[in-house]
Amino acid sequence: MGRVHVSVRTWTRIRLALGMPTAEFAALYGWSVSLRGLDTSRWYLTTTVRDLAHLVGDYRRNVPSGVSRAVR
């Protein structure tokens, strides 16, 4: 199964758009952390393609239509 990496900024925006606490969001969609040094711009969160598909479905059902700032 493939893996998907997103920046901390994108992860946070999606989580906030869904209105979920950090721990719940991380557990529900199987996120793990990938840190590359002390530079926070190189920190990523990783999940599987399957979990991302689940997330996208939930996002489409729960976030008002239109392109939100979370996915621009």
SVG drawing of the C-alpha trace seen along z (x, -y; Angstrom):
<svg xmlns="http://www.w3.org/2000/svg" viewBox="-22 -29 41 31">
<polyline fill="none" stroke="black" stroke-width="0.4" points="0.0,0.0 1.3,-3.4 2.0,-6.2 1.1,-9.9 3.1,-12.7 1.7,-16.1 3.2,-19.1 2.4,-19.9 0.7,-23.1 -1.6,-21.2 -2.4,-18.5 -3.4,-21.2 -5.6,-23.0 -7.4,-19.8 -7.8,-18.8 -9.2,-22.2 -11.6,-22.2 -13.0,-18.9 -13.1,-20.3 -11.2,-17.4 -8.9,-17.3 -5.3,-16.3 -5.2,-12.9 -8.6,-11.8 -7.6,-13.0 -4.2,-11.2 -5.7,-8.0 -8.7,-7.9 -6.7,-8.4 -3.5,-6.5 -1.1,-9.4 2.5,-9.0 5.2,-11.7 8.3,-12.0 10.8,-14.5 13.8,-15.5 16.1,-17.6 15.2,-20.6 13.8,-22.6 10.0,-22.4 9.5,-23.1 10.8,-19.6 8.4,-17.8 5.7,-15.7 2.8,-13.5 2.3,-10.3 -0.7,-8.0 -1.7,-5.3 -3.5,-5.9 -6.4,-3.9 -6.6,-6.1 -6.3,-9.3 -9.2,-8.1 -11.3,-7.7 -10.2,-11.2 -11.1,-12.7 -14.6,-11.1 -15.1,-12.5 -13.9,-15.9 -16.3,-16.1 -19.2,-15.1 -18.4,-17.4 -16.8,-20.6 -19.0,-23.0 -18.7,-22.8 -16.1,-24.8 -12.4,-24.7 -11.4,-25.4 -8.1,-26.9 -7.0,-23.5 -6.6,-22.1 -5.4,-25.0"/>
</svg>
